Amino acid sequence: MSRSGRYDMPLLKQALLLLIANDGPLGPEWLDHPLKGNWQGYRECHIGGDFLLIYKIEAGAGAHADLFNE
């Protein structure tokens, strides 16, 4: 990914890779927080300036027994 207009695509890629690697919310430096109301169950983080990422973790990665509580 490269810079796309006013959005910092390398920083977005960094956030996405961290989400994948950590299998959970981002650290406080990303201002990551849960959303409320109609967006309950989703999270938002600040990529930079007014560039936001809204995401939802629906499934994790791991052994079959761990993922399905077997």
ZIBEL-V120169 format. One record per backbone hydrogen bond with DSSP energy under -1.0 kcal/mol. NH is the residue of the N-H (numbers start at 1). CO is the residue of the C=O. If there is no record, write none. Layout:
nh->NH co->CO
nh->NH co->CO
//
This chain:
nh->4 co->7
nh->7 co->4
nh->9 co->7
nh->12 co->8
nh->13 co->9
nh->14 co->10
nh->15 co->11
nh->16 co->12
nh->17 co->13
nh->18 co->14
nh->19 co->15
nh->20 co->16
nh->21 co->17
nh->22 co->18
nh->23 co->19
nh->30 co->27
nh->31 co->28
nh->33 co->44
nh->35 co->42
nh->39 co->36
nh->40 co->37
nh->42 co->39
nh->43 co->55
nh->44 co->33
nh->45 co->53
nh->46 co->30
nh->47 co->51
nh->48 co->51
nh->51 co->48
nh->53 co->45
nh->55 co->43
nh->67 co->63
nh->68 co->64
nh->70 co->65
//
